Amino acid sequence: MSIRVLVVDDSNTIRQALCRDLKEREIETDSARNGGEALDKLGPGHRFDVVITDLKMPGLVDGERLIDTLKKDAALAEIPVIVVSAFSDKDKQLHNLMHGAAAFFGKPWDPDLLAVTVKYHAAQKHRLDHVSSDSMTDPLTGLSNRRYAHKRLQEELDLCLRSRGSKERRYLSVVLLDIDHFKHVNDTYGHPGGDDVLRHVARELRSISRSSDVVARWGGEEFLFIFPGTDLGEASEIIERFREHLATHTVDIPSAGTLSTVTISGGVAEFELRDTEETLLARVDAALYKAKQEGRNKLMASQSGRVFPVLSA
């Protein structure tokens, strides 16, 4: 089991010593000079198993604030935090343990004991991650399920809201796709054939997704695609190419021993400043509904109160 630790301390000497001690005991490390830098490294897509932090650090986010922030964030709350601090005050140690720290070490620390503690808490997190993964995956398609999609969408919306007023706006686009005439697929090939089609579409969707994207089975024959850092035009182009590809290639239906063609309809919308999760999903759903009304096998976009077709390049 590989373990990766984020070491947070404003002292370059302490950071290097902690990283050296852990690496010598086969634990991977990265480091941050303060809590703010640590939170940046703990953004979407991070792969840290444990955080080791000092308490007293410069800036707005010291060690205690870092612990508090992590424990209040649904996406980060399961990461064990180990405090390594010069504070010897027993009340201070108890305070941090009661507020979310997994363990407390004084400076200087015992390298072997620290490494054993890191490995123990990392193993605990890996077990929780496995259970969580099972509860966040659609068993038929292997894609993320609706629960996980809700969780990730809210995380991305929070990042977009935080970027308001900053020089670099964060983009986010969402696409809702629906397999056309899926009832006819089930009626023609039976439910096993319908499952074959769902698995095929899921594989195709996974093949066009980037590591930062989220593709989920939203329910029934619907799929939700979350595109972080992507504007309406780019997301529309990706999905429109996918729609055309799907419509012009046959689908193997092993359970029925035949080939068929499948089309999809879709709605796409980009996050707008007044959006909540509910309003963004409502706009995407309205665009999908319009695509169905317009004859299916189409992609419609919602922007600034308008719904309009996405045209092929």
Secondary structure, DSSP 8 states (H G I E B T S, - for coil): ---EEEEE-S-HHHHHHHHHHHHTTT-EEEEESSHHHHHHHTSTT---SEEEE-S--SSS--HHHHHHHHHH-TTTTTS-EEEEES---HHHHHHHHHTT-SEEEESS--HHHHHHHHHHHHHHHHHHHHHHHHHTB-TTT-SB-HHHHHHHHHHHHHHHHHTTTSSS---EEEEEEEETTHHHHHHHHHHHHHHHHHHHHHHHHHHH--TT-EEEEEETTEEEEEEET--HHHHHHHHHHHHHHHHTSEEEEGGGTEEEE--EEEEEEE--TT--HHHHHHHHHHHHHHHHHTTSS-EEEEETTEEEE----
